[in-house]
Amino acid sequence: QVQLEESGGGLVQAGGSLRLSCAASGRTSSSDHMGWFRQAPGKEHEFVAAISGGGGNQYYADSVKGRFRISRDIAKNMVYLQMNFLKPEDTAVYYCASAYGRSSWYRSWRNRGEYDYWGQGTQVTVSS
């Protein structure tokens, strides 16, 4: 069993930055891809970013490409999402997700079905 806990959410003005953290515990595997998703009120769950098991490859939704950066510290079982140039439309609850024992094409990582464990989310609010 893997437990994920997000932190770092908060209120920030447009154009500002925020860093989210995801702490993993339990039976974790450093070889599995992890990702960040978000959900705004009344909207569907949306893929944000994903990172390969080794951390060397990152993939982003077009809406955040160039503004957000995902990274991981394997030794600390931590995954981060650095968010820069934030926009009001980035306002959402952000969720950390982890696959377990999976190997799949990176393009599938934007699908929620490619993940096995989820955190409870952290709120990010961007004011205009």
C-alpha positions as CSV (number, residue, x, y, z in Angstrom):
1,Q,0.0,0.0,0.0
2,V,1.2,3.5,-1.0
3,Q,0.1,6.6,0.7
4,L,0.5,10.0,-0.9
5,E,0.2,13.4,0.8
6,E,0.3,16.7,-0.9
7,S,1.3,20.0,0.6
8,G,2.3,23.5,-0.4
9,G,-1.0,24.8,-1.7
10,G,-2.2,28.2,-0.9
11,L,-3.2,31.6,-2.3
12,V,-1.0,33.4,-4.7
13,Q,-1.6,36.3,-7.1
14,A,-1.5,35.9,-10.9
15,G,2.1,35.9,-12.2
16,G,3.4,34.4,-8.9
17,S,4.9,31.1,-8.1
18,L,4.1,28.2,-5.8
19,R,5.7,24.8,-5.2
20,L,3.7,21.7,-4.4
21,S,5.2,18.7,-2.7
22,C,4.0,15.1,-2.6
23,A,5.4,12.8,0.1
24,A,5.1,9.1,-0.6
25,S,5.2,6.4,2.0
26,G,4.5,2.7,2.3
27,R,5.4,0.1,-0.4
28,T,6.7,2.6,-2.9
29,S,8.7,2.0,-6.0
30,S,11.1,4.5,-7.5
31,S,10.7,2.9,-10.9
32,D,7.1,4.0,-11.4
33,H,5.9,7.1,-13.0
34,M,4.1,9.7,-11.0
35,G,1.9,12.6,-11.9
36,W,0.0,15.7,-10.9
37,F,-3.7,16.2,-11.8
38,R,-6.0,19.0,-10.9
39,Q,-9.7,19.6,-10.6
40,A,-11.4,23.0,-10.6
41,P,-15.0,23.3,-9.3
42,G,-17.5,22.1,-11.8
43,K,-14.8,20.8,-14.1
44,E,-13.3,17.5,-15.0
45,H,-10.2,16.0,-13.6
46,E,-7.3,17.4,-15.7
47,F,-3.8,16.1,-16.3
48,V,-1.1,18.5,-15.4
49,A,2.3,16.8,-15.5
50,A,4.0,13.4,-15.1
51,I,7.5,12.2,-14.5
52,S,9.3,8.9,-15.3
53,G,10.5,6.6,-12.6
54,G,14.0,7.8,-12.8
55,G,13.0,11.4,-13.0
56,G,14.8,12.0,-16.3
57,N,11.7,12.6,-18.4
58,Q,8.9,14.9,-17.7
59,Y,5.6,15.4,-19.6
60,Y,3.2,18.3,-19.4
61,A,-0.2,19.3,-20.5
62,D,-0.1,22.0,-23.1
63,S,-1.8,24.4,-20.7
64,V,1.1,24.4,-18.3
65,K,4.1,23.7,-20.6
66,G,6.8,26.2,-20.1
67,R,5.3,27.4,-16.8
68,F,5.3,24.3,-14.6
69,R,8.1,21.9,-13.8
70,I,7.8,18.5,-12.2
71,S,10.7,16.8,-10.4
72,R,11.3,14.1,-8.0
73,D,13.8,13.2,-5.2
74,I,13.9,9.5,-5.3
75,A,16.0,9.1,-2.1
76,K,13.4,11.1,-0.2
77,N,10.3,9.7,-1.9
78,M,9.2,13.2,-2.9
79,V,7.7,14.6,-6.0
80,Y,7.4,18.3,-6.6
81,L,5.5,20.6,-8.9
82,Q,7.0,24.0,-9.3
83,M,4.4,26.4,-10.7
84,N,5.5,29.7,-12.2
85,F,3.6,32.5,-14.0
86,L,0.4,31.3,-12.4
87,K,-2.9,32.2,-13.9
88,P,-6.4,32.4,-12.4
89,E,-7.3,29.4,-14.5
90,D,-4.7,27.4,-12.6
91,T,-7.0,27.5,-9.6
92,A,-7.9,24.0,-8.6
93,V,-7.4,21.2,-6.1
94,Y,-4.1,19.5,-7.1
95,Y,-3.7,15.8,-6.7
96,C,-0.5,13.7,-6.6
97,A,-0.8,10.3,-8.2
98,S,1.5,7.3,-8.4
99,A,1.6,4.2,-10.6
100,Y,2.7,0.9,-9.1
101,G,4.3,-1.9,-11.1
102,R,3.3,-0.4,-14.5
103,S,5.1,0.1,-17.7
104,S,3.4,2.1,-20.4
105,W,3.8,4.6,-23.2
106,Y,4.4,8.0,-21.8
107,R,1.4,9.5,-23.7
108,S,-0.9,7.3,-21.6
109,W,0.3,9.0,-18.4
110,R,-2.2,11.7,-18.9
111,N,-4.9,9.2,-18.2
112,R,-6.1,8.7,-14.6
113,G,-6.4,5.0,-15.2
114,E,-2.6,4.7,-15.5
115,Y,-2.3,5.4,-11.8
116,D,-2.9,3.3,-8.7
117,Y,-2.6,5.6,-5.8
118,W,-3.8,9.1,-5.1
119,G,-3.3,11.8,-2.5
120,Q,-6.2,13.8,-1.0
121,G,-5.3,17.0,-2.8
122,T,-4.1,20.5,-1.9
123,Q,-5.9,23.7,-2.9
124,V,-4.2,26.2,-5.1
125,T,-6.0,29.5,-5.6
126,V,-4.7,32.2,-8.0
127,S,-6.1,35.6,-7.7
128,S,-6.4,38.1,-10.5
